[in-house]
Amino acid sequence: MARKGLGRTFDSLIGINDIPETTAATPADELVVSDEKRIESLRSKIEKEVKGDEVKEIDITDIDPNYEQPRKNFDQQALNELAESIRQHGIIQPIILVQMEMRYMIIAGERRWRAAKLAGLKTVPAVVKHYTQQQIKEVSLIENLQREDLNPVETARALKQLMDECNMTQDAVADRIGKSRPAVANTLRLLSLCDEVLEMIEKNKLSAGHGRALVPVTDRADQLALAIKATKLSVRETEKLVRDYLNPKPEKVKVQQSIELKELVSNMQRVFATKVSAIGNDNKGRLYIDYYTKDDLDRICALIEDWKEKNREE
């Protein structure tokens, strides 16, 4: 799949056979200058083409994956489907390689390379780049981050790796991958989760939204316990679960009441024929007498007035 046209002779490429013959109407010196400019222009164009991204067929066994790339999981069913497509149509987009001594390392296109091996291809179309070690890391990470099939944890680790190894800020990373800085920051927050919760996100048992909701829980055991509960909850319900965990309601202390106080309450309920409750203990507290209508209040008042009249007579 090498580019067509690069095997022609240099004379034919620069169009030497197309130069017009000298005529009496055109001065010879002008023709020479014009032809030299044309030849130089064509020469420059050809040199750029030759130095461009030439697609080569590379032996598939001479290629190694990039073991530093963030993407670790490849869906087998998706690979099989891609392999079948490659059997029928070939590889449409070449993979990107760098030469490492006598072998090549993948910079972009590992999924296509794996599928090509499954399809039984002997060679794959590739563009061999000349990158420095720093460029290899940067290009490989950015290429993976621009894919849609990285899981959230792989994306977060790639962002962190890009910042650490390529000395980039969150703003710089956001600009390079076409994301907003808050989106980058939110993704990076996932890395503060414990390994067990990160594994749940990688296995799609929890979403990235669930994970971000769990970030404020710093106790590892509690975080995992809440994560297990969150597998049956929505993200919003998980956020409420975490809020309740972080801001627990104070437990009501139940006051032990004496038998005498309980008996008093019971007697008052019989006398007033309504609900009576006591808060507190024998030393301090409150008694509540409920009434539900004006007739109830009048009846209670009448009972108290009767009691007062009896005390006066005595």
Secondary structure, DSSP 4 states (H G I P E B T S, - for coil): -PPTTTTS-HHHHHTGGGSPPP-TTS-HHHHHHHHHHHHHHHHHHHHHHHTS--EEEEEGGGEE--TT-S-----HHHHHHHHHHHHHH--SS-EEEEEETTEEEEEE-HHHHHHHHHHT-SEEEEEEE---HHHHHHHHHHHHHT-S-S-HHHHHHHHHHHHHHTT--HHHHHHHHT--HHHHHHHHHGGGS-HHHHHHHHTTSS-HHHHHHHTT---HHHHHHHHHHHTTS-HHHHHHHHHHHHSPPPPPPPPP--HHHHHHHHHHHHHHTS-EEEEE-SSSEEEEE---SHHHHHHHHHHHHHHHHHHHH-
